Amino acid sequence: MKKLFVLFSLLLLVGCDNKEDVEDTPFAFQDEIQAIIAIGQGTEAGNPVEVKNADEIHLVVDAMQDAEIYEDPLSDVGAEYELEVTYQDDSTEIIYVWFFSNMAGRFEVNEVMYRMNEKAIPKLISLLEK
């Protein structure tokens, strides 16, 4: 009985440790980015913005790389932008973007919300609004 209790306790601890690793994992792009197409949604709708320039791609990466999971309450407001990211291996990924001010924003990838890098947000807004 004692061995069973110890085994159960160890399994519980291992399970908790794995859960924390998943929650603490920051966002990272899955490969080198080849291009991004930004499509405005709702009031931001307009012509899609195609981003292929390395410096402009770097702005997007700066805003999103190593972002932490967003745990604040969410609203029902739809995304302002849909980004179609194309990687070097020609795979694609859709990223939804929200801005709340020039210093606050979040994005969603695979149904997980992340907080944007506040310092990169103004430049990213300028890029998407061109």
C-alpha positions in Angstrom: 0.0 0.0 0.0 2.9 2.3 0.8 4.5 1.7 -2.6 1.2 2.4 -4.3 0.9 5.7 -2.5 4.5 6.7 -3.4 3.9 5.7 -7.1 0.7 7.8 -7.2 2.5 10.8 -5.7 5.3 10.6 -8.2 2.9 10.3 -11.1 1.0 13.3 -9.8 4.2 15.4 -9.5 5.4 14.4 -13.0 2.0 15.3 -14.5 2.1 18.7 -12.8 5.7 19.4 -14.1 4.7 18.6 -17.7 1.7 20.9 -17.5 3.9 23.8 -16.3 6.3 23.2 -19.1 3.5 23.5 -21.7 2.1 26.7 -20.1 5.5 28.4 -19.8 6.5 27.6 -23.4 6.8 30.9 -25.2 5.7 31.3 -28.9 8.3 30.6 -31.6 7.9 30.5 -35.3 8.2 27.0 -36.7 10.7 27.9 -39.4 12.4 30.7 -41.3 9.8 33.1 -42.7 9.7 33.6 -46.4 6.7 36.0 -46.7 3.7 37.3 -44.8 0.4 38.4 -46.2 -1.6 40.7 -43.8 -5.3 40.9 -44.4 -7.2 43.6 -42.5 -10.5 42.4 -40.9 -13.5 44.4 -40.0 -12.8 48.2 -39.9 -9.2 47.5 -40.9 -10.3 45.7 -44.1 -8.5 46.9 -47.3 -6.0 45.7 -49.7 -3.8 42.9 -48.3 -0.2 44.0 -47.3 2.5 41.6 -48.6 5.6 41.5 -46.5 8.7 40.0 -48.2 11.4 42.4 -47.2 13.7 40.9 -44.5 13.6 44.1 -42.3 9.7 44.1 -42.4 9.6 40.4 -41.6 11.9 41.1 -38.7 9.4 43.7 -37.3 6.8 40.9 -37.2 9.2 38.5 -35.6 10.2 41.1 -33.0 6.6 41.7 -32.0 5.8 38.0 -31.6 9.0 36.0 -31.0 9.3 34.6 -27.4 5.9 36.0 -26.5 4.2 34.7 -23.4 0.8 33.2 -23.1 -1.9 35.8 -22.7 -4.0 35.0 -19.6 -6.1 38.1 -19.2 -9.8 38.1 -19.9 -10.7 37.9 -23.6 -13.3 39.9 -25.5 -15.6 38.8 -28.3 -14.1 41.4 -30.7 -12.8 39.8 -33.8 -9.2 40.1 -34.9 -8.0 43.2 -36.7 -5.6 41.3 -38.9 -5.2 37.9 -40.3 -1.5 37.1 -41.1 -0.8 34.2 -43.5 2.8 33.3 -42.7 4.7 31.3 -45.4 7.8 29.5 -44.3 10.9 28.5 -46.3 9.5 25.0 -46.6 6.4 26.5 -48.2 4.2 25.5 -45.2 1.8 28.2 -44.0 0.4 29.3 -40.7 -2.5 31.7 -39.9 -1.9 34.2 -37.1 -4.8 36.5 -35.8 -3.7 39.9 -34.4 -5.4 42.4 -32.1 -4.2 45.9 -31.1 -5.6 47.7 -28.1 -3.4 50.7 -28.3 0.0 51.7 -29.6 1.5 49.7 -26.7 -0.7 46.7 -26.2 -1.6 43.8 -28.4 -2.1 40.1 -28.6 -2.1 37.4 -31.3 -3.5 33.9 -31.6 -1.9 30.8 -33.2 -3.5 27.4 -33.1 -6.1 28.6 -30.6 -3.5 29.9 -28.1 -3.3 33.6 -27.2 0.0 35.4 -26.7 0.9 38.9 -25.5 2.9 41.0 -28.0 6.3 42.6 -27.4 5.2 46.2 -26.4 8.2 47.9 -27.8 7.6 46.5 -31.3 3.9 47.2 -31.6 4.1 50.8 -33.0 6.3 49.7 -35.8 4.2 46.7 -36.5 1.0 48.9 -36.7 2.7 51.2 -39.1 3.7 48.2 -41.3 0.2 46.7 -41.4 -1.5 50.0 -42.1 0.5 51.0 -45.2 
